[in-house]
């Protein structure tokens, strides 16, 4: 019954900001790393940001300095603050975690982010 539900996507102009949220349920949220991926049409899904159970963070070079991942364990929610958005950030953004005996991937439904004039 693992469930990940993204929200916060939309249309924004270049240079603008959005904050994505991922509400998690069905597992011990605070014990697991959480990830944000994105996938643009015709391109492979790529890891954008990761936050560990202890709060450590990692970012793709393409977003470092512009995006910030955070988590609120009291709300079982992970966030992605996106600033200085560029057209190349346009993609469907997915929340992800890996857990269980088989280290299985779990994905949210995705939320569309479009950066355009």
N, C-alpha and C positions, 0 to 999 in steps of 0.2 A: 504493500500500500504506500510505497514511496511516491510522493507527489511533489513536483516543482512547478510553480506557476509564475511566469514572468509578467511584468507590467511596466508601463512607463514609456514605451516606444512612441514614435510619432514622426512628424515632419518638422524639420528645423533648418534654418538658414546656416550657411557656412559661418563659423565663428561662434555659433550658439552652443547651448548646453542642454543636456537631458540627464535625468537620473533614472536608471532602470532598477527595478526591485524584483527579487525572486523569493517568494514565500514557500518554505519547505515544510513538509509534514511526513509522518510515517517512519521516521528514524531519529536516532540521537544526533541531532543537528550539530551540537557543539563539538562532537568527537571527530568530525570529518572535514577535510578540505573541500572548498567549494570553488567552482570554476565558471568563468564566462567565456563562451565561444561565439564566433560569428561566422556567417556564411553568406557571401554575395553570389548572385546568379553566375553560374559557370565557373565558380571557383571552389576550391576545397574549404571545408570547415577549418578554421584556425583558432587556436587558443589565444584569447585576448588578455586574460588576467586570472590569477589564482590567489586564493587566500587560505592559509593553513589553519588547522584547528587552534594553533597558538597565536594566530594573527599575522604570521609572516606573509609577505606579498611578493608576487612576481608579475611582470608585465611583458607583453610583446614589445619589441623595439618600436614598432609603428605607433604605439599609443602611449609609451612611457613619457611621463611629464604632462600628459593631457587627461588621462583616465585615472580614477582612483577606485579601488575595490575595498569594500568594508563589510563588516557583518555585525549584526545585533543578535547575540545568542538568546536574549530574553524574548525576542520576537521571532526566532527561527527564520531570519531574513538576511539575505545577502544583497548588497547594493553595488551598482556600477555608476559612479558619477563620471559623466563624459563632458569635458570642456573643450573649447576650441575645435569644434567638430569640423571635419573636412568631408567633401563629397565622397572620397574613398572610404569613409567610415560607413557608408550606406550598406546595410546588410540586415539579415535576420539574426538577432542575438539570442543565444540559448544559455540557460543555466544548466549546470552539470555537476554531478558528484559520482564517485565510485565507492561502492560498498558491498558488503556481503562476502560469503565464502568464495565466490567466483570473481570477486572484485568487479562486479558488473557496473556498467555505465547506466546512469539514469539521467534523463533529459526532460526539460520543460518543453512546452509547446512552441516557444519562440515568440519574440516580439519584434516587429519591423521598425527599423530606424532608417529614415531617409533624410539625407542632408543635401539640400538643393535650393537654388534661388528661384 
